[in-house]
């Protein structure tokens, strides 16, 4: 499998190789083992609007927005529904835990890459190869100095949406940030276990 991936990369143009390298550097900075924090704002064609903060560290994550707080320690996923005062528990790797985020799964070899230099930053475009489900195209705008993401325009099916990103930090994060603080949510909360 790795040999096929290397063969595919060897057939890439210099532009595609540079785009893929820069994209993967940014991707690994955001989702790497050190950790990152960022603010996001998304509007999926008026159906789903939200903004909040997300923390990532490898396969661990935490996010907060106006409706939810979620903790994922790579074993268990806890989602607090603020209004209902309900905590729903899932296996950390279950697709059932988030109907929107699971549509945005990413595998680097599923895309072709290109890069364009613009005044506002570097635009890296990823186009899905034939037969790839989910994200069909993504256009990422990276800051020229930090290479942090500024925005990601995503095409899923026939719809486009832009995720605006700000306040990026790649400082190391402690593991306990991703642990559900059960003692804070003992009384007055309903627990629903869907593992």
C-alpha positions as CSV (number, residue, x, y, z in Angstrom):
1,X,0.0,0.0,0.0
2,X,2.8,2.4,0.9
3,X,4.5,1.6,-2.5
4,X,1.3,2.6,-4.3
5,X,1.2,5.9,-2.4
6,X,4.8,6.6,-3.3
7,X,4.2,5.8,-7.0
8,X,1.2,8.2,-7.0
9,X,3.3,10.9,-5.4
10,X,6.1,10.4,-8.0
11,X,3.6,11.1,-10.8
12,X,2.6,14.5,-9.2
13,X,3.7,17.7,-10.8
14,X,6.1,20.0,-8.9
15,X,3.0,22.2,-8.1
16,X,1.1,19.2,-6.7
17,X,4.1,18.0,-4.7
18,X,4.5,21.5,-3.1
19,X,0.8,21.8,-2.4
20,X,0.6,18.3,-0.8
21,X,3.8,19.0,1.3
22,X,2.5,22.3,2.6
23,X,-1.0,21.0,3.3
24,X,0.3,18.0,5.2
25,X,2.7,20.3,7.3
26,X,-0.3,22.4,8.3
27,X,-2.6,19.4,8.8
28,X,0.0,17.8,11.1
29,X,0.5,21.1,13.0
30,X,-3.2,21.2,13.7
31,X,-3.9,17.5,14.4
32,X,-0.4,16.5,15.6
33,X,0.6,15.0,18.9
34,X,1.7,18.4,20.4
35,X,-1.8,19.9,20.1
36,X,-3.5,22.9,18.8
37,X,-6.4,25.3,19.5
38,X,-8.4,27.3,17.1
39,X,-11.7,29.3,16.8
40,X,-14.0,28.2,14.0
41,X,-17.1,29.7,12.4
42,X,-19.2,27.6,10.0
43,X,-22.5,28.0,8.1
44,X,-23.6,24.9,6.2
45,X,-26.1,26.5,3.7
46,X,-28.2,27.9,6.5
47,X,-29.1,24.4,7.8
48,X,-26.4,24.3,10.5
49,X,-24.6,27.4,11.8
50,X,-22.2,27.4,14.7
51,X,-19.0,28.8,16.0
52,X,-16.8,27.8,18.8
53,X,-13.4,26.6,19.9
54,X,-11.7,23.3,19.2
55,X,-8.7,21.7,20.7
56,X,-6.9,18.8,19.0
57,X,-4.1,16.5,20.0
58,X,-3.6,13.4,17.9
59,X,-6.8,11.5,18.1
60,X,-8.0,13.5,21.1
61,X,-10.3,16.5,20.8
62,X,-12.5,18.9,22.7
63,X,-14.9,21.5,21.3
64,X,-17.3,24.1,22.7
65,X,-20.0,26.0,21.0
66,X,-23.3,27.6,22.1
67,X,-25.2,24.3,22.1
68,X,-22.6,21.7,23.0
69,X,-19.3,20.8,24.7
70,X,-17.6,17.6,23.7
71,X,-14.6,15.7,25.2
72,X,-12.9,12.9,23.3
73,X,-10.0,11.2,25.1
74,X,-9.6,8.6,22.2
75,X,-11.5,6.0,24.2
76,X,-14.8,7.7,25.1
77,X,-16.6,10.6,23.6
78,X,-18.9,12.7,25.9
79,X,-21.2,15.3,24.4
80,X,-23.0,17.7,26.7
81,X,-26.2,19.1,25.3
82,X,-26.3,22.4,27.2
83,X,-30.0,23.3,27.0
84,X,-31.3,19.8,27.8
85,X,-28.6,19.2,30.5
86,X,-28.0,15.9,28.9
87,X,-24.7,14.0,28.4
88,X,-24.6,11.5,25.6
89,X,-21.7,9.0,25.7
90,X,-20.3,7.2,22.7
91,X,-17.3,5.1,21.8
92,X,-14.7,7.6,20.7
93,X,-14.5,6.0,17.2
94,X,-18.2,5.7,16.5
95,X,-19.6,7.6,13.5
96,X,-22.9,8.0,15.4
97,X,-21.4,10.6,17.7
98,X,-21.5,13.5,15.2
99,X,-23.6,13.4,12.0
100,X,-21.7,16.5,10.5
101,X,-18.1,15.9,11.5
102,X,-18.1,12.3,10.2
103,X,-18.8,13.6,6.7
104,X,-15.5,15.4,6.8
105,X,-13.2,12.4,7.3
106,X,-9.8,12.9,5.6
107,X,-7.4,10.6,3.9
108,X,-4.5,12.3,2.1
109,X,-4.2,9.8,-0.7
110,X,-7.9,10.4,-1.7
111,X,-7.1,13.8,-3.2
112,X,-5.0,15.6,-5.9
113,X,-3.4,18.8,-4.8
114,X,-2.6,22.2,-6.3
115,X,-1.3,25.5,-4.9
116,X,-1.8,29.1,-5.9
117,X,0.1,32.1,-4.4
118,X,-2.3,35.0,-3.8
119,X,-1.9,38.3,-1.9
120,X,-4.1,37.0,1.0
121,X,-2.1,33.8,1.4
122,X,-1.5,30.4,-0.2
123,X,-4.6,28.7,-1.7
124,X,-4.3,24.9,-1.6
125,X,-7.0,23.0,-3.5
126,X,-7.7,19.4,-2.9
127,X,-9.9,17.5,-5.4
128,X,-11.3,14.1,-4.6
129,X,-10.2,11.2,-6.8
130,X,-12.9,9.3,-8.6
131,X,-15.1,7.2,-6.2
132,X,-14.2,9.1,-3.0
133,X,-17.2,9.8,-0.8
134,X,-17.7,12.8,1.5
135,X,-15.7,15.9,0.8
136,X,-15.4,16.3,-3.0
137,X,-13.2,19.4,-2.9
138,X,-11.6,21.6,-0.3
139,X,-9.9,25.0,-0.8
140,X,-7.7,25.9,2.1
141,X,-6.3,29.4,2.6
142,X,-3.0,29.4,4.6
143,X,-1.3,32.4,6.2
144,X,2.0,33.0,4.3
145,X,4.1,33.5,7.5
146,X,2.7,31.0,10.0
147,X,1.1,28.5,7.5
148,X,-1.9,28.5,9.9
149,X,-5.3,27.9,8.2
150,X,-7.4,31.1,7.7
151,X,-10.4,29.4,6.0
152,X,-11.4,26.1,4.4
153,X,-14.1,26.1,1.6
154,X,-15.5,22.6,1.4
155,X,-17.7,20.9,-1.2
156,X,-19.8,18.0,0.0
157,X,-22.2,16.7,-2.7
158,X,-23.4,19.8,-4.5
159,X,-23.1,22.1,-1.5
160,X,-20.2,24.4,-0.6
161,X,-19.5,25.9,2.9
162,X,-16.7,28.0,4.2
163,X,-15.2,27.4,7.7
164,X,-13.5,30.5,8.9
165,X,-10.6,29.9,11.3
166,X,-9.0,32.3,13.7
167,X,-6.9,32.5,16.9
168,X,-4.8,29.4,16.0
169,X,-2.3,28.3,18.6
170,X,0.0,25.3,18.5
171,X,1.2,25.3,22.1
172,X,1.5,21.9,23.8
173,X,-1.8,20.8,25.4
174,X,-2.2,18.7,28.6
175,X,-4.0,15.4,28.2
176,X,-6.4,16.1,31.0
177,X,-8.0,18.8,28.8
178,X,-9.7,16.0,26.8
179,X,-10.9,14.1,29.9
180,X,-14.6,14.5,30.7
181,X,-14.9,16.3,34.2
182,X,-17.7,14.1,35.6
183,X,-17.5,15.7,39.0
184,X,-18.7,19.0,37.5
185,X,-21.8,17.4,36.0
186,X,-23.0,15.0,38.7
187,X,-26.4,16.5,39.8
188,X,-29.1,17.8,37.5
189,X,-27.8,16.1,34.3
190,X,-29.2,13.1,32.4
191,X,-26.8,10.6,31.1
192,X,-27.4,8.5,28.0
193,X,-24.9,5.8,27.2
194,X,-24.8,4.8,23.5
195,X,-21.6,2.8,23.6
